[in-house]
Amino acid sequence: MTAIIASEPMRRLLAMAERVARSNTTVLVTGESGSGKELIARAVHHFSQRAHKPWVDLSCAALPELLLESELFGYDKGAFSGADVAKPGLFELAHQGTIFLDEIGELDPKMQVKLLRVLDGVPYYRLGAVKKVTTDVRVVAATNRDLEHAVSEGRFRGDLFHRLSQFVLRVPPLRERVEDIAPLARHILEQHDRSLRFTARAINALESHTWPGNIRELRNAVIKAAVMAPRAEIDAIDLVLTRPKPAAAPAPAMVVPESPEPQHGDDFASLDGMERKMILEALAATGGHQQNAAARLGISRRTLSRKLRSYAAERVSAAS
């Protein structure tokens, strides 16, 4: 794959991918949809000692459970209706190389168990087979989901998450690496029509956009402008950029519970007292807006709500 990288965050990420590639550790690549996770996964393979061995990739969201199992682990002749010949799975095809499992957060729970056993080096059966298969494969997975949150909700196995995330590489969204926007846009435009070019105003408009769809959105915008451009230069007016959705109305301010009067020897010296003080100060600074206060504190809104309920319960108990 062609890598167009100009920003410092992406240069650091690529350098980290090169360092991680020297080991055989499993890598989890995270980031928003369209941010370039596959590029980083391929970089891990490219810089590894397996670079001249197979690269195999699969989207875990593209196939239902039964088909996904047969794709990953293969099947023997007669394993099911239509299985006229044996077929090796992707793990066998990737032997001594790298397998890239995109959208790993979409895996069915049963497949999570089977994948975990393979990652632990346990030999497995093809569907309908009686002989086990052993492979030597480096696994790189990617997701745009918060897998830790999925683990806490029971939608993703914690042991599989820890096995996959031996090393995590986070791909920053396009809005956090503005220096990449112009080179990427010019590269996409050159691929489509080398006779076209951007004006300075067009580049400024591209760099000012937030790109919620990341590189996919950028590609669509550039190609659309190239097709519709009335002249050799694409100006800002020729760009059709998705306008950000209007911000949702702020949640009604909540009543911030007053902190109980400190007792002798308990003037926020305890850990719980210090925590309460920080939470109340964050709520005061955000006008009682729980979501903003939680972001300010670096905790989830659910955790903040639970803390506030416990404080309210303490006040009721103290009053009674």
TITORGU-52715 format. One record per residue (C-alpha): residue number from 0; residue in one letter; x, y, z. Coordinates in Angstrom, 2 decimals. Example, Ala and Ser with C-alpha at 12.3 -4.5 7.8 and 13.67 -1.06 7.14 Angstrom:
{num 0	residuo A	px 12.30	py -4.50	pz 7.80}
{num 1	residuo S	px 13.67	py -1.06	pz 7.14}
END
This chain:
{num 0	residuo M	px 0.00	py 0.00	pz 0.00}
{num 1	residuo T	px 1.11	py 3.57	pz -0.69}
{num 2	residuo A	px 1.65	py 5.48	pz 2.54}
{num 3	residuo I	px 1.20	py 9.28	pz 2.43}
{num 4	residuo I	px 2.48	py 10.55	pz 5.76}
{num 5	residuo A	px 3.55	py 14.10	pz 6.63}
{num 6	residuo S	px 2.32	py 14.69	pz 10.20}
{num 7	residuo E	px 4.41	py 14.09	pz 13.29}
{num 8	residuo P	px 1.76	py 11.89	pz 15.01}
{num 9	residuo M	px 1.73	py 9.49	pz 12.06}
{num 10	residuo R	px 5.53	py 9.50	pz 11.79}
{num 11	residuo R	px 5.74	py 8.50	pz 15.46}
{num 12	residuo L	px 3.09	py 5.82	pz 14.96}
{num 13	residuo L	px 4.89	py 4.35	pz 11.96}
{num 14	residuo A	px 8.17	py 4.31	pz 13.91}
{num 15	residuo M	px 6.39	py 2.49	pz 16.75}
{num 16	residuo A	px 4.90	py -0.01	pz 14.29}
{num 17	residuo E	px 8.40	py -0.70	pz 12.98}
{num 18	residuo R	px 9.69	py -1.38	pz 16.47}
{num 19	residuo V	px 6.76	py -3.64	pz 17.38}
{num 20	residuo A	px 7.14	py -5.53	pz 14.09}
{num 21	residuo R	px 10.51	py -6.95	pz 15.20}
{num 22	residuo S	px 8.78	py -9.14	pz 17.79}
{num 23	residuo N	px 6.07	py -11.75	pz 17.32}
{num 24	residuo T	px 3.66	py -10.07	pz 19.72}
{num 25	residuo T	px -0.02	py -9.82	pz 18.80}
{num 26	residuo V	px -0.96	py -6.26	pz 17.85}
{num 27	residuo L	px -4.32	py -4.50	pz 18.17}
{num 28	residuo V	px -4.76	py -1.45	pz 15.92}
{num 29	residuo T	px -7.48	py 0.93	pz 17.08}
{num 30	residuo G	px -8.96	py 4.05	pz 15.55}
{num 31	residuo E	px -11.99	py 5.55	pz 13.92}
{num 32	residuo S	px -13.46	py 4.05	pz 10.76}
{num 33	residuo G	px -11.51	py 5.16	pz 7.69}
{num 34	residuo S	px -8.52	py 6.48	pz 9.63}
{num 35	residuo G	px -5.98	py 4.08	pz 8.10}
{num 36	residuo K	px -5.82	py 1.09	pz 10.44}
{num 37	residuo E	px -5.06	py -1.37	pz 7.65}
{num 38	residuo L	px -2.10	py 0.75	pz 6.55}
{num 39	residuo I	px -0.55	py 0.43	pz 10.02}
{num 40	residuo A	px -1.33	py -3.31	pz 10.14}
{num 41	residuo R	px 0.43	py -3.76	pz 6.79}
{num 42	residuo A	px 3.36	py -1.74	pz 8.10}
{num 43	residuo V	px 3.73	py -4.19	pz 10.99}
{num 44	residuo H	px 3.91	py -7.04	pz 8.46}
{num 45	residuo H	px 6.21	py -5.11	pz 6.12}
{num 46	residuo F	px 8.79	py -4.37	pz 8.82}
{num 47	residuo S	px 8.65	py -7.85	pz 10.37}
{num 48	residuo Q	px 10.78	py -10.91	pz 9.65}
{num 49	residuo R	px 7.64	py -12.39	pz 8.08}
{num 50	residuo A	px 7.55	py -9.74	pz 5.35}
{num 51	residuo H	px 8.31	py -12.26	pz 2.59}
{num 52	residuo K	px 5.72	py -14.72	pz 3.89}
{num 53	residuo P	px 1.95	py -14.58	pz 3.26}
{num 54	residuo W	px -0.24	py -11.62	pz 4.23}
{num 55	residuo V	px -3.88	py -12.69	pz 4.66}
{num 56	residuo D	px -6.69	py -10.35	pz 5.66}
{num 57	residuo L	px -10.34	py -10.83	pz 6.58}
{num 58	residuo S	px -13.15	py -8.59	pz 7.81}
{num 59	residuo C	px -14.83	py -10.32	pz 10.75}
{num 60	residuo A	px -18.04	py -8.38	pz 10.07}
{num 61	residuo A	px -18.34	py -9.53	pz 6.45}
{num 62	residuo L	px -19.41	py -13.14	pz 7.08}
{num 63	residuo P	px -21.92	py -14.97	pz 9.32}
{num 64	residuo E	px -20.55	py -17.23	pz 12.06}
{num 65	residuo L	px -20.55	py -20.55	pz 10.16}
{num 66	residuo L	px -18.92	py -19.09	pz 7.04}
{num 67	residuo L	px -16.41	py -17.19	pz 9.15}
{num 68	residuo E	px -15.38	py -20.39	pz 10.93}
{num 69	residuo S	px -14.90	py -22.24	pz 7.64}
{num 70	residuo E	px -12.91	py -19.31	pz 6.21}
{num 71	residuo L	px -10.59	py -19.10	pz 9.20}
{num 72	residuo F	px -10.13	py -22.79	pz 9.95}
{num 73	residuo G	px -11.05	py -24.51	pz 6.67}
{num 74	residuo Y	px -13.04	py -27.69	pz 6.16}
{num 75	residuo D	px -12.64	py -31.26	pz 4.94}
{num 76	residuo K	px -14.50	py -32.88	pz 2.09}
{num 77	residuo G	px -18.05	py -33.78	pz 3.13}
{num 78	residuo A	px -18.03	py -31.49	pz 6.19}
{num 79	residuo F	px -21.33	py -30.02	pz 5.01}
{num 80	residuo S	px -23.55	py -29.96	pz 1.96}
{num 81	residuo G	px -21.56	py -28.58	pz -0.96}
{num 82	residuo A	px -18.14	py -29.33	pz 0.53}
{num 83	residuo D	px -17.01	py -31.43	pz -2.42}
{num 84	residuo V	px -13.30	py -30.85	pz -1.79}
{num 85	residuo A	px -11.22	py -29.98	pz 1.24}
{num 86	residuo K	px -10.31	py -26.33	pz 1.71}
{num 87	residuo P	px -7.52	py -24.93	pz 3.92}
{num 88	residuo G	px -8.46	py -22.07	pz 6.22}
{num 89	residuo L	px -6.90	py -18.63	pz 6.27}
{num 90	residuo F	px -4.73	py -19.55	pz 9.26}
{num 91	residuo E	px -3.17	py -22.33	pz 7.18}
{num 92	residuo L	px -2.76	py -20.03	pz 4.19}
{num 93	residuo A	px -1.03	py -17.47	pz 6.42}
{num 94	residuo H	px 1.42	py -20.03	pz 7.86}
{num 95	residuo Q	px 4.68	py -18.27	pz 8.88}
{num 96	residuo G	px 3.15	py -14.99	pz 7.77}
{num 97	residuo T	px 0.59	py -12.52	pz 9.12}
{num 98	residuo I	px -3.18	py -12.68	pz 9.35}
{num 99	residuo F	px -5.05	py -9.39	pz 9.69}
{num 100	residuo L	px -8.46	py -9.64	pz 11.36}
{num 101	residuo D	px -10.31	py -6.40	pz 10.72}
{num 102	residuo E	px -13.37	py -5.37	pz 12.75}
{num 103	residuo I	px -12.47	py -7.89	pz 15.44}
{num 104	residuo G	px -15.08	py -6.35	pz 17.76}
{num 105	residuo E	px -17.83	py -7.87	pz 15.61}
{num 106	residuo L	px -16.84	py -11.48	pz 16.40}
{num 107	residuo D	px -19.59	py -13.78	pz 17.62}
{num 108	residuo P	px -19.01	py -15.05	pz 21.22}
{num 109	residuo K	px -18.51	py -18.66	pz 20.04}
{num 110	residuo M	px -15.91	py -17.55	pz 17.52}
{num 111	residuo Q	px -14.17	py -15.54	pz 20.23}
{num 112	residuo V	px -13.60	py -18.77	pz 22.18}
{num 113	residuo K	px -12.24	py -20.61	pz 19.14}
{num 114	residuo L	px -9.97	py -17.72	pz 18.17}
{num 115	residuo L	px -8.59	py -17.47	pz 21.70}
{num 116	residuo R	px -7.53	py -21.13	pz 21.64}
{num 117	residuo V	px -5.73	py -20.66	pz 18.31}
{num 118	residuo L	px -3.99	py -17.53	pz 19.61}
{num 119	residuo D	px -2.82	py -19.57	pz 22.60}
{num 120	residuo G	px -1.14	py -21.98	pz 20.18}
{num 121	residuo V	px -3.64	py -24.80	pz 20.58}
{num 122	residuo P	px -3.94	py -26.98	pz 17.43}
{num 123	residuo Y	px -7.41	py -26.93	pz 15.89}
{num 124	residuo Y	px -9.62	py -29.02	pz 13.60}
{num 125	residuo R	px -10.88	py -28.06	pz 10.21}
{num 126	residuo L	px -14.65	py -28.43	pz 10.02}
{num 127	residuo G	px -15.45	py -32.13	pz 9.65}
{num 128	residuo A	px -11.81	py -33.18	pz 10.10}
{num 129	residuo V	px -10.31	py -35.78	pz 12.42}
{num 130	residuo K	px -6.74	py -34.50	pz 12.27}
{num 131	residuo K	px -5.62	py -31.32	pz 14.02}
{num 132	residuo V	px -3.83	py -28.45	pz 12.29}
{num 133	residuo T	px -0.95	py -26.47	pz 13.79}
{num 134	residuo T	px 0.09	py -23.12	pz 12.30}
{num 135	residuo D	px 2.67	py -20.43	pz 12.99}
{num 136	residuo V	px 0.91	py -17.11	pz 12.36}
{num 137	residuo R	px 1.37	py -13.56	pz 13.59}
{num 138	residuo V	px -2.04	py -12.00	pz 14.33}
{num 139	residuo V	px -2.77	py -8.30	pz 13.86}
{num 140	residuo A	px -6.34	py -7.22	pz 14.64}
{num 141	residuo A	px -8.14	py -3.91	pz 14.21}
{num 142	residuo T	px -11.28	py -2.33	pz 15.58}
{num 143	residuo N	px -13.07	py 1.00	pz 15.68}
{num 144	residuo R	px -14.95	py -0.07	pz 18.82}
{num 145	residuo D	px -14.09	py 0.44	pz 22.48}
{num 146	residuo L	px -13.29	py -3.17	pz 23.34}
{num 147	residuo E	px -12.68	py -2.41	pz 27.01}
{num 148	residuo H	px -16.23	py -1.07	pz 27.23}
{num 149	residuo A	px -17.48	py -4.14	pz 25.35}
{num 150	residuo V	px -15.68	py -6.34	pz 27.90}
{num 151	residuo S	px -17.32	py -4.50	pz 30.80}
{num 152	residuo E	px -20.74	py -5.06	pz 29.18}
{num 153	residuo G	px -20.03	py -8.76	pz 28.56}
{num 154	residuo R	px -20.09	py -8.44	pz 24.76}
{num 155	residuo F	px -16.41	py -9.30	pz 24.32}
{num 156	residuo R	px -14.30	py -11.79	pz 26.23}
{num 157	residuo G	px -11.80	py -10.21	pz 28.58}
{num 158	residuo D	px -9.23	py -12.97	pz 28.08}
{num 159	residuo L	px -9.39	py -12.55	pz 24.29}
{num 160	residuo F	px -9.06	py -8.78	pz 24.63}
{num 161	residuo H	px -5.92	py -9.14	pz 26.74}
{num 162	residuo R	px -4.52	py -11.69	pz 24.30}
{num 163	residuo L	px -5.12	py -9.41	pz 21.32}
{num 164	residuo S	px -3.90	py -6.22	pz 22.97}
{num 165	residuo Q	px -0.39	py -7.33	pz 23.88}
{num 166	residuo F	px 0.54	py -4.14	pz 22.07}
{num 167	residuo V	px -1.93	py -1.45	pz 20.99}
{num 168	residuo L	px -1.33	py 1.01	pz 18.15}
{num 169	residuo R	px -3.86	py 3.87	pz 18.02}
{num 170	residuo V	px -4.33	py 5.56	pz 14.65}
{num 171	residuo P	px -5.25	py 9.24	pz 15.17}
{num 172	residuo P	px -8.24	py 10.56	pz 13.20}
{num 173	residuo L	px -7.56	py 12.87	pz 10.27}
{num 174	residuo R	px -8.59	py 15.95	pz 12.26}
{num 175	residuo E	px -5.68	py 15.32	pz 14.63}
{num 176	residuo R	px -3.12	py 15.24	pz 11.79}
{num 177	residuo V	px -3.98	py 18.20	pz 9.63}
{num 178	residuo E	px -0.55	py 18.10	pz 7.95}
{num 179	residuo D	px -1.59	py 14.87	pz 6.20}
{num 180	residuo I	px -4.72	py 16.31	pz 4.59}
{num 181	residuo A	px -3.16	py 18.27	pz 1.70}
{num 182	residuo P	px -0.67	py 15.53	pz 0.65}
{num 183	residuo L	px -3.42	py 12.91	pz 0.81}
{num 184	residuo A	px -5.83	py 15.07	pz -1.19}
{num 185	residuo R	px -3.20	py 15.77	pz -3.85}
{num 186	residuo H	px -2.33	py 12.07	pz -4.07}
{num 187	residuo I	px -5.99	py 11.09	pz -4.50}
{num 188	residuo L	px -6.48	py 13.81	pz -7.12}
{num 189	residuo E	px -3.39	py 12.72	pz -9.04}
{num 190	residuo Q	px -4.66	py 9.15	pz -9.10}
{num 191	residuo H	px -7.94	py 10.34	pz -10.58}
{num 192	residuo D	px -6.79	py 13.07	pz -12.99}
{num 193	residuo R	px -3.22	py 14.38	pz -13.20}
{num 194	residuo S	px -4.31	py 17.49	pz -15.11}
{num 195	residuo L	px -6.19	py 18.89	pz -12.11}
{num 196	residuo R	px -4.82	py 20.78	pz -9.12}
{num 197	residuo F	px -6.11	py 22.53	pz -6.00}
{num 198	residuo T	px -6.07	py 26.25	pz -5.36}
{num 199	residuo A	px -4.75	py 27.58	pz -2.07}
{num 200	residuo R	px -8.34	py 28.33	pz -1.01}
{num 201	residuo A	px -9.35	py 24.72	pz -1.68}
{num 202	residuo I	px -6.46	py 23.39	pz 0.40}
{num 203	residuo N	px -7.42	py 25.75	pz 3.21}
{num 204	residuo A	px -11.01	py 24.51	pz 3.06}
{num 205	residuo L	px -9.87	py 20.88	pz 3.16}
{num 206	residuo E	px -7.60	py 21.52	pz 6.14}
{num 207	residuo S	px -10.36	py 23.38	pz 7.99}
{num 208	residuo H	px -12.85	py 20.51	pz 7.70}
{num 209	residuo T	px -13.17	py 18.07	pz 10.62}
{num 210	residuo W	px -13.50	py 14.92	pz 8.44}
{num 211	residuo P	px -15.71	py 12.71	pz 10.63}
{num 212	residuo G	px -15.42	py 10.02	pz 7.92}
{num 213	residuo N	px -11.62	py 10.41	pz 7.84}
{num 214	residuo I	px -9.74	py 9.33	pz 4.70}
{num 215	residuo R	px -12.77	py 7.69	pz 3.08}
{num 216	residuo E	px -14.66	py 10.96	pz 3.33}
{num 217	residuo L	px -11.66	py 12.88	pz 2.00}
{num 218	residuo R	px -11.40	py 10.52	pz -0.98}
{num 219	residuo N	px -15.09	py 10.94	pz -1.79}
{num 220	residuo A	px -14.87	py 14.73	pz -1.57}
{num 221	residuo V	px -11.79	py 14.92	pz -3.81}
{num 222	residuo I	px -13.16	py 12.55	pz -6.48}
{num 223	residuo K	px -16.52	py 14.33	pz -6.49}
{num 224	residuo A	px -14.79	py 17.69	pz -6.97}
{num 225	residuo A	px -12.58	py 16.25	pz -9.73}
{num 226	residuo V	px -15.58	py 14.93	pz -11.63}
{num 227	residuo M	px -17.57	py 18.16	pz -11.35}
{num 228	residuo A	px -14.73	py 20.72	pz -11.63}
{num 229	residuo P	px -15.46	py 23.20	pz -14.48}
{num 230	residuo R	px -11.80	py 24.16	pz -14.82}
{num 231	residuo A	px -8.29	py 22.79	pz -14.35}
{num 232	residuo E	px -8.11	py 24.25	pz -10.85}
{num 233	residuo I	px -10.36	py 22.99	pz -8.06}
{num 234	residuo D	px -11.39	py 25.89	pz -5.87}
{num 235	residuo A	px -13.02	py 25.88	pz -2.44}
{num 236	residuo I	px -16.42	py 26.47	pz -4.04}
{num 237	residuo D	px -16.05	py 23.21	pz -5.99}
{num 238	residuo L	px -15.74	py 21.13	pz -2.82}
{num 239	residuo V	px -18.83	py 19.50	pz -1.36}
{num 240	residuo L	px -18.01	py 19.01	pz 2.31}
{num 241	residuo T	px -20.37	py 17.43	pz 4.79}
{num 242	residuo R	px -21.51	py 19.99	pz 7.29}
{num 243	residuo P	px -21.19	py 18.93	pz 10.93}
{num 244	residuo K	px -24.46	py 18.08	pz 12.61}
{num 245	residuo P	px -25.77	py 20.80	pz 14.91}
{num 246	residuo A	px -24.80	py 20.26	pz 18.50}
{num 247	residuo A	px -27.46	py 18.62	pz 20.62}
{num 248	residuo A	px -29.24	py 20.79	pz 23.13}
{num 249	residuo P	px -27.32	py 20.77	pz 26.41}
{num 250	residuo A	px -28.69	py 18.47	pz 29.06}
{num 251	residuo P	px -30.57	py 20.25	pz 31.81}
{num 252	residuo A	px -28.28	py 21.29	pz 34.59}
{num 253	residuo M	px -28.54	py 19.08	pz 37.61}
{num 254	residuo V	px -28.49	py 20.16	pz 41.18}
{num 255	residuo V	px -24.99	py 19.62	pz 42.47}
{num 256	residuo P	px -25.21	py 17.91	pz 45.85}
{num 257	residuo E	px -23.64	py 19.88	pz 48.59}
{num 258	residuo S	px -20.75	py 18.25	pz 50.33}
{num 259	residuo P	px -21.48	py 17.42	pz 53.95}
{num 260	residuo E	px -19.84	py 19.61	pz 56.50}
{num 261	residuo P	px -16.36	py 18.24	pz 57.17}
{num 262	residuo Q	px -16.02	py 16.65	pz 60.55}
{num 263	residuo H	px -13.00	py 17.00	pz 62.75}
{num 264	residuo G	px -10.05	py 15.18	pz 61.16}
{num 265	residuo D	px -12.00	py 14.58	pz 57.92}
{num 266	residuo D	px -11.36	py 17.76	pz 55.90}
{num 267	residuo F	px -10.89	py 15.93	pz 52.56}
{num 268	residuo A	px -7.75	py 14.26	pz 53.88}
{num 269	residuo S	px -9.09	py 10.82	pz 52.96}
{num 270	residuo L	px -8.95	py 9.46	pz 49.42}
{num 271	residuo D	px -12.77	py 9.36	pz 49.19}
{num 272	residuo G	px -12.95	py 12.96	pz 50.36}
{num 273	residuo M	px -10.43	py 14.13	pz 47.78}
{num 274	residuo E	px -12.31	py 12.25	pz 45.06}
{num 275	residuo R	px -15.60	py 13.87	pz 46.10}
{num 276	residuo K	px -14.01	py 17.30	pz 46.13}
{num 277	residuo M	px -12.68	py 16.83	pz 42.56}
{num 278	residuo I	px -16.07	py 15.62	pz 41.30}
{num 279	residuo L	px -17.96	py 18.52	pz 42.86}
{num 280	residuo E	px -15.45	py 21.03	pz 41.52}
{num 281	residuo A	px -15.75	py 19.54	pz 38.00}
{num 282	residuo L	px -19.55	py 19.75	pz 38.17}
{num 283	residuo A	px -19.38	py 23.34	pz 39.37}
{num 284	residuo A	px -16.98	py 24.25	pz 36.55}
{num 285	residuo T	px -19.29	py 22.71	pz 33.91}
{num 286	residuo G	px -22.53	py 24.12	pz 35.27}
{num 287	residuo G	px -23.70	py 20.71	pz 36.46}
{num 288	residuo H	px -23.37	py 19.08	pz 33.01}
{num 289	residuo Q	px -22.55	py 15.44	pz 33.80}
{num 290	residuo Q	px -21.12	py 14.48	pz 30.38}
{num 291	residuo N	px -18.72	py 17.45	pz 30.33}
{num 292	residuo A	px -17.76	py 16.90	pz 33.95}
{num 293	residuo A	px -17.02	py 13.22	pz 33.31}
{num 294	residuo A	px -14.85	py 14.13	pz 30.32}
{num 295	residuo R	px -13.03	py 16.70	pz 32.45}
{num 296	residuo L	px -12.36	py 14.05	pz 35.11}
{num 297	residuo G	px -11.41	py 11.33	pz 32.61}
{num 298	residuo I	px -14.14	py 8.94	pz 33.78}
{num 299	residuo S	px -17.33	py 7.62	pz 32.16}
{num 300	residuo R	px -20.67	py 9.33	pz 32.69}
{num 301	residuo R	px -21.99	py 6.09	pz 34.19}
{num 302	residuo T	px -19.25	py 6.16	pz 36.86}
{num 303	residuo L	px -19.97	py 9.81	pz 37.62}
{num 304	residuo S	px -23.72	py 9.15	pz 37.98}
{num 305	residuo R	px -23.01	py 6.25	pz 40.35}
{num 306	residuo K	px -20.79	py 8.45	pz 42.50}
{num 307	residuo L	px -23.42	py 11.19	pz 42.67}
{num 308	residuo R	px -26.12	py 8.71	pz 43.67}
{num 309	residuo S	px -23.94	py 7.45	pz 46.49}
{num 310	residuo Y	px -23.35	py 11.01	pz 47.71}
{num 311	residuo A	px -27.08	py 11.71	pz 47.64}
{num 312	residuo A	px -27.77	py 8.51	pz 49.59}
{num 313	residuo E	px -25.20	py 9.53	pz 52.21}
{num 314	residuo R	px -26.91	py 12.91	pz 52.66}
{num 315	residuo V	px -30.33	py 11.27	pz 53.09}
{num 316	residuo S	px -28.85	py 8.81	pz 55.59}
{num 317	residuo A	px -27.13	py 11.61	pz 57.50}
{num 318	residuo A	px -30.32	py 13.71	pz 57.59}
{num 319	residuo S	px -32.36	py 10.83	pz 59.00}
END
